[in-house]
Amino acid sequence: MTWLTDRFGLDVPLVGAPLAGVADGRLAAAISQAGALGMFGVPATGAASWISAQAATCAAGGRPYGIGLMAWALTGEQLEAVLAARPALVSVSYGSYATYVEELRQAGITVVTQAGTTDEALAAEQAGVDAVVARGGEGGGHGRAEVGTLPLLQSVLDAVRIPVLAAGGIATWRGMAAVLAAGAAGAWVGTAFLGCVETTLSDAATAQVLDAGETGTVYGRVFDVAQQLAWPAEYGGRALRNDYFTRWQGREDELAASPEGRAELKPGGYVYAGQAVGMVRERRTAAEVVQSMSTGSS
Ligand SMILES: Cc1cc2nc3c(=O)[nH]c(=O)nc-3n(C[C@H](O)[C@H](O)[C@H](O)COP(=O)(O)O)c2cc1C
């Protein structure tokens, strides 16, 4: 039993990380049904009606679920929809999240944020979150890439008094066992679910995920610059390496000033994933992934 399993009545100390753009309420609900806590991620342009619909999908299962928000993109309408849905857990990360913590907690929602350095974790504790996610740079999607999961987790566990969840590179029961042994209250897992049948990824993107090896990811801002997204510069993204990224890496300013270069990035021309993608080798259900991470079966 950990703080996470106690708080939400879970069988498995695992949170299915919010995966904006590649999964919606269907994956989150499936993870929750499997005894962990599933979350869906709200994209920058996520409409309030979309949030309500995904929340309804999750709530229909009768198990606790969560919603992931991006502070830099969060609108009043999105926040209202989240407050109305009253999920068990909300994460607000990437930007000025502290202003939302109290309002969400007042609504009876457990609030967490992702931290990529020990200083960010200390600031999160100060901001009044219920728990902090220590997210190492090997993780998929956006975040800092300055510190790896293991050194970050050890340091954050020493530094804060609130519960700590570990994220970045955890994809099997071995990783789960490691972070729990260190003192984490649970694992926050994204990439391990990217091969699941419940994602919204295309067959082509799923095939890229299943084919990719542990050295197949890159980290940077190329895809954000190409799409003119207002991500804070300190949060780059980890994605599968492709020709477009290789061509523009190190030339981000040039790309920002080049409409032709930006237009070369086709819709769906990138797949965010972490280093653990090398362990994602077959198409499975979310329940199978949760099960394999909790029991040691593969
Ligand atoms: C495709 C993808 C989309 C993501 N979208 C979000 C998101 O919307 N909100 C968020 O807080 N984190 C997001 N993340 C980051 C995860 O919350 C988490 O930090 C990461 O997946 C953990 O590392 P792992 O991928 O190695 O498990 C995303 C990650 C991936 C791979």
The ligand as an SDF file (V2000), in Angstrom:
LIG
                    3D

 31 33  0  0  0  0  0  0  0  0999 V2000
    2.6080   11.1460  -26.4870 C   0  0  0  0  0  0  0  0  0  0  0  0
    2.7620   11.8340  -25.1590 C   0  0  0  0  0  0  0  0  0  0  0  0
    1.8870   12.8610  -24.8170 C   0  0  0  0  0  0  0  0  0  0  0  0
    2.0010   13.5060  -23.5780 C   0  0  0  0  0  0  0  0  0  0  0  0
    1.0970   14.4780  -23.2460 N   0  0  0  0  0  0  0  0  0  0  0  0
    1.1200   15.0130  -22.0010 C   0  0  0  0  0  0  0  0  0  0  0  0
    0.1040   15.9130  -21.5790 C   0  0  0  0  0  0  0  0  0  0  0  0
   -0.8270   16.2140  -22.3100 O   0  0  0  0  0  0  0  0  0  0  0  0
    0.1840   16.4430  -20.3370 N   0  0  0  0  0  0  0  0  0  0  0  0
    1.1910   16.1120  -19.4820 C   0  0  0  0  0  0  0  0  0  0  0  0
    1.1990   16.6020  -18.3670 O   0  0  0  0  0  0  0  0  0  0  0  0
    2.1770   15.2570  -19.8490 N   0  0  0  0  0  0  0  0  0  0  0  0
    2.1470   14.6920  -21.0840 C   0  0  0  0  0  0  0  0  0  0  0  0
    3.1270   13.7930  -21.4410 N   0  0  0  0  0  0  0  0  0  0  0  0
    4.2140   13.4770  -20.5050 C   0  0  0  0  0  0  0  0  0  0  0  0
    3.7740   12.3940  -19.5100 C   0  0  0  0  0  0  0  0  0  0  0  0
    2.8980   12.9620  -18.5670 O   0  0  0  0  0  0  0  0  0  0  0  0
    4.9560   11.7880  -18.7380 C   0  0  0  0  0  0  0  0  0  0  0  0
    5.7540   12.7930  -18.2070 O   0  0  0  0  0  0  0  0  0  0  0  0
    5.8310   10.8470  -19.5300 C   0  0  0  0  0  0  0  0  0  0  0  0
    5.0940   10.0750  -20.4490 O   0  0  0  0  0  0  0  0  0  0  0  0
    6.6070    9.9340  -18.5740 C   0  0  0  0  0  0  0  0  0  0  0  0
    7.6590    9.2760  -19.1990 O   0  0  0  0  0  0  0  0  0  0  0  0
    7.5120    7.9150  -20.0520 P   0  0  0  0  0  0  0  0  0  0  0  0
    6.8940    8.3620  -21.3330 O   0  0  0  0  0  0  0  0  0  0  0  0
    8.8770    7.4290  -20.1880 O   0  0  0  0  0  0  0  0  0  0  0  0
    6.6010    6.9940  -19.2980 O   0  0  0  0  0  0  0  0  0  0  0  0
    3.0220   13.1310  -22.6790 C   0  0  0  0  0  0  0  0  0  0  0  0
    3.8960   12.0900  -23.0230 C   0  0  0  0  0  0  0  0  0  0  0  0
    3.7760   11.4340  -24.2420 C   0  0  0  0  0  0  0  0  0  0  0  0
    4.6910   10.2820  -24.5560 C   0  0  0  0  0  0  0  0  0  0  0  0
  1  2  1  0
  2  3  1  0
  2 30  2  0
  3  4  2  0
  4  5  1  0
  4 28  1  0
  5  6  2  0
  6  7  1  0
  6 13  1  0
  7  8  2  0
  7  9  1  0
  9 10  1  0
 10 11  2  0
 10 12  1  0
 12 13  2  0
 13 14  1  0
 14 15  1  0
 14 28  1  0
 15 16  1  0
 16 17  1  0
 16 18  1  0
 18 19  1  0
 18 20  1  0
 20 21  1  0
 20 22  1  0
 22 23  1  0
 23 24  1  0
 24 25  2  0
 24 26  1  0
 24 27  1  0
 28 29  2  0
 29 30  1  0
 30 31  1  0
M  END
$$$$
